[in-house]
Amino acid sequence: MQADRASTRPPHWSRPTTLLYARPGIVVTTERFTAGRSSYAVADLTHLRTGRGPHDRLAARVVTCVAVGAGTVGVLLGFTGGLERLTAGAYLALGVVCLLPVLLVLLGDRWRPPPHELYGHCHGTELLLFSSDDREQFEQVVDALHQAREQHRYPDADDPSTSAGYFRPVR
């Protein structure tokens, strides 16, 4: 048995855990960040950054197929000499076909946008901490996690005895 009981008593600066954000499957407190089945201590999370995830696979495949098809038609017309015999309307149609992949990319990102992703380091390993299609929810979770990190960084900021006045050693 230890004489000072340091392992059984909480530190003198500990505060009650404050709930900052809670939705089904997502909980952010001043001590823990939980998303789905993964849970991390806020103190262990470093190098937080946000980004966008990959584009929708189906949309990427459609754009690739249309671009390859338009390129193939252009190359075949060039090799067969068909470009010289085309009318102005045919050139216009060929231009629209070549712009079709760009339009599909824009429409695909509008209908199925890439997810917002939150990455961070935990014990030296970079992890995907959270991902969401809903921008508002994502921003709320990121703000709550930044607030938790700020509160965790300064654990005695709410204690008026340590934050007011000058430091005076106990004699």
Helices and strands as residue ranges (DSSP letters): E 19-23, E 26-29, E 32-35, E 38-41, G 42-44, E 45-52, H 57-80, H 82-85, H 88-111, E 116-122, E 125-132, H 135-153, H 160-163
